[in-house]
Amino acid sequence: MATLFKMEPLGERGLKLNDAQRRAITHGEGPLLVIAGAGTGKTRVITERIRHLLQSDESLSGENILALTFTKKAAGEMKARVVQATGERGKAVTLATFHSFCETLLAEADPQRVMLDKFDHWILLRRNLQRLGLEKYRRLADPGQFLNDFVEFFSRCQDELVSSEDYQRYAAGLAAHLEAQREALDKDTLSERLETVGLQQELARAYRASEELLGEKKRVSFGSLITGAVGLLERDSELRETLQKKYRYILVDEFQDTNIAQLRLLELLAAPARNIVAVGDNDQAIYRFRGASFGSFKLFLQRFAGWKEGQDSTPFRVSLTENYRSTPNILRVAMQVIGQNAVSADFPKKVLSPNKPAGEKIRIAELATPEEESRWVAAELQRIHGAGRRWKDFAVLYRQHAHRDHLVEELSRRKIPFVITNLSILEHPVVKDVLAYLKLIATPYDDIACARVLGTPAWHLEAADLVRLAERARKDKKAIYDILQLPQGQLPFDQSHAALGQLVEFVSSERKMLKRSTAREILGRLTEWLEIPQRAKGQDRKYVTRLAEFMKEWEPKSETRGLAEFIEYLDYYAQAGGAVSLEEAAPGDAVQLMTVHGAKGLEFPQVFLLRVNNRAFPASERSRVFEFPVDLMKEGGPAEQFHIQEERRLFYVALTRAEEGLTITTVAEKKGKVPVFIEDIVMEPAVKRQDVRQMLPKLLPRGVEDRAREGRPEDAQLFPAAAEPAKIFSRIADWAEEFHPLAAEPLTLSPSAVNGYRTCPQQYLFGYSWSLRKGPRAAMSFGAVMHTTIKRFVDQLRKGVKLPF
């Protein structure tokens, strides 16, 4: 292996590097796979390798180095470290995500194309549903029901470099094969095979139609960014050679999460020199459900180093096993868990060695109910905080968002400051208030939006006043906003305390300018009128600013840039499951709540891991509507027990986030069954004795516990109350809890009302108790049409009219 470098001693920077780190950093030419266990300093290795390359070869500039990772946050943090370590020369290093790198490459080739994320792709398909040629997977009552599944499937195809033409050929081949066998099949088997082939043909039609739509609209889907870049480099030899000469050294972070398309991209960029260093951990491969390769490490060695199974791979790989993060107790428990997964013969089991002294035992606490779990965790946070820990030293991790709900309520009750990482701004109360005003301007018949607006303090209304307005609107068959415009003496409540004139005047004024203003211009005037800068605290202002940025990002995708189109877009965006995240700065002194996936790459002094129960963590395996055919997988199908092994890797990620303290909570299982991941830990007697403390906490009754806390100084509130009266901070949620009008006797409920209550009691309250209405949805319209049609048929039959069928 050639050594290019005139070495500069790394010790001059005061770095204490172990031998494995030093080998990875000072590696010369050619490919190298760095298998970096949890907490072994992989980010330092990548940063120091870039520094080493720049300082060891004066002919090398930052522009000659490409480093790729998977999240913008990771790329940004790594770039900051590189610049800090290398100074001015490091600023030119290309440090990006795979997708942003490919987006830039495609934009340079065709500046007119606009990138769509998966939610925008959903919206494009929803607006052009008839183009997809759906039969089996079209629902009149819910037209968008399967669109997320289609978008996910198309993206999965692109992960495997399977084009729409490839899929057409695959489906046609299945049909031809079935036709050749038709005579030999019995009736039931033929029917089943016809169903299967029909599904594949429908998928092929939809995939082709989606690609045609993207082409016609000059859009590129998020899933096709990598395949688009691969195709461009394969077609354009001049561009390919230019980039190969430019990027003399390539580094890849989180390599275990790469897919087939990303591997092909790296092949095209790294050839012919193949100066590529890939860093990853096969024990932390947690995105295979998204299409990440099942054997990315093996494929790396095969494609870049020419390695073959059975050969010694040590010349091309180095393992980082010295852990600088966690105590020996935490590490032994983590290694005991991950040891239950199958180990590849090509990559022996890693044994992480701790660099810290022994610490406290891992606690496993079993509680009777989810409510008790949240109460105990909140009390423990308070107890440990009282002993000198900062709130920001704590992270509470969970497998699913729903697992945090009870804890959020409990933390709020106790006034413990907390931050929910990656929470969409669309769920924030102040943003909801702003959007309610925008919806009222665009669609004044939206009673839900109007009710939220009327719930703000500035208009001096109470819940009973709102209900009277809604009842009057229903009686007159009008919207609540129409009633607000009546002369003051005709309003259905005492108007002496109300101040509605200013609201009606502003909304009316903005509606007159709808056609002349963009959505962002209206938001700007609304923000000023609501006095957001004066009324909202810093974080609230950031959320509203992010909403304006989201509008700006939407504008290139829109046709009119108008408010009505934006409101329609936002409705579709929500139906698609879209979220608008705020790039969070370092949190203040607050407990951090996040999913285990969101915690990847992070570390915390104290970690609480919630709801480690069967069917919760590990989560139940989710069957996909459309499974990608094994026949089209470039590396064959997944191993047996794939799902539980991936869940175990995710559990391992959660355990290895903890530096000093780790608490696992579980809710008592029926029949006393031990959760599978708890069993993984305690099945080894030495680990159970040395590293684990099992607990059955006994909680005081709620009232006794509350009295015990009385008199304690309260922590500062995370969201202090704003000065009143304000046009934001709606009280509609409080009203929903406090004001429940008596139902008429006898109570009569339609099936839709019962179903509405089961789905969302608050929506039932708004719609059936408060008489608030929203604009029609497809399901409601479909249901109304069907009921009306059936009623007419029945009426005609009763009259003896002969129906024409």
Secondary structure, DSSP 4 states (H G I P E B T S, - for coil): ---------GGGGT----HHHHHHHH--SS-EEEEE-TTS-HHHHHHHHHHHHHHH-TT--GGGEEEEES-HHHHHHHHHHHHHHHGGGGGGSEEEEHHHHHHHHHHHH-TT-EEE-HHHHHHHHHHTGGGG--STT--SS-TTTTHHHHHHHHHHHHHTT--HHHHHHHHHHHHHHHHHHGGGS-HHHHHHHHHHHHHHHHHHHHHHHHHHHHHHTTEEETTHHHHHHHHHHHH-HHHHHHHHHH-SEEEESSGGG--HHHHHHHHHHHTTT--EEEEE-GGG---GGGT--SSHHHHHHHHHH---TTS--GGGEEEE-EESSS-HHHHHHHHHHHTTS---TTSPPP--EE-S---PPEEEEEESSHHHHHHHHHHHHHHHHHTT--GGGEEEEESSGGGGHHHHHHHHHTT--EEETT--GGGSHHHHHHHHHHHHHH-TT-HHHHHHHHTSGGG---HHHHHHHHHHHHHHT--HHHHHTS-GGGSSS-GGG---HHHHHHHHHHHHTGGGS-HHHHHHHHHHHTTHHHHS-HHHHHHHHHHHHHHHHHGGG-SS--HHHHHHHHHHHHHTT--------S--SSEEEEEHHHHTT--EEEEEE----TBTTTBPPPPPSSPPPGGG-TT-PPPTTHHHHHHHHHHHHHHTTEEEEEEEEEEPPGGGPPPHHHHHHHTSHHHHHHHEEEE---PPPHHHHHHHHTTSPPPPPSSPPPPSS-SSS--HHHHHHH--PPPPSS----HHHHHHHHH-HHHHIIIIIS-------HHHHHHHHHHHHHHHHHHHHHTTPPP--
